[in-house]
Amino acid sequence: MPKMKTKSSCKKRFKVTASGRIKAGQAGKRHGMIKRTTKFIRDARGTTVLAKADEKIIKPMMPYAR
């Protein structure tokens, strides 16, 4: 049986946590920060854990992620 391929885009964007959830960078912070509120910028720091519905889409693309 041939090896399964991991989607390259997922490899670059997502990590799997120890509990199996998918961790990703916060969205909406590339440009236009002047019009954003300070609260939005502060809350969007770092990374976030994806919603369960989004996890179902990403997990099949990463067959070897634990």
C-alpha positions in Angstrom: 0.0 0.0 0.0 1.5 3.4 -1.0 2.1 6.1 1.6 -0.7 8.6 2.1 0.1 12.2 1.3 -0.3 15.0 3.8 -1.8 18.2 2.2 1.1 20.7 2.0 -1.1 23.6 2.9 -2.2 21.9 6.1 1.3 21.0 7.0 2.3 24.7 6.9 -0.8 26.1 8.7 -1.9 23.6 11.4 -0.5 21.7 14.4 -2.2 19.0 16.4 -2.3 19.4 20.1 -1.6 16.6 22.6 -5.4 16.1 23.1 -5.9 15.8 19.3 -7.4 19.3 18.7 -6.1 21.4 15.7 -4.3 24.6 16.5 -4.1 27.4 14.0 -3.0 31.0 13.8 -5.6 33.7 14.3 -7.4 35.0 11.2 -7.9 38.6 10.2 -4.5 40.1 11.2 -2.7 40.6 7.9 -3.6 44.2 7.2 -6.1 46.9 8.1 -5.1 46.9 11.8 -5.8 50.7 12.1 -9.5 50.2 11.7 -9.7 47.3 14.1 -10.5 47.8 17.7 -7.8 47.4 20.3 -9.8 44.6 21.9 -9.9 42.7 18.6 -6.1 43.0 18.1 -5.5 41.9 21.7 -7.9 38.9 21.5 -6.4 37.8 18.2 -2.9 37.3 19.5 -1.2 34.0 19.2 -3.0 30.9 18.1 -6.5 29.4 18.5 -8.0 26.0 18.5 -10.3 25.2 15.6 -14.0 24.5 16.0 -15.1 20.8 15.8 -16.7 21.4 12.4 -13.5 22.8 10.9 -11.5 19.9 12.5 -13.5 17.4 10.5 -12.4 19.1 7.3 -8.7 19.4 8.2 -8.1 16.0 9.9 -8.4 13.8 6.8 -5.9 16.1 5.1 -3.3 15.2 7.8 -3.3 11.4 8.0 -0.1 11.1 10.0 -0.8 13.8 12.6 -1.3 12.3 16.0 
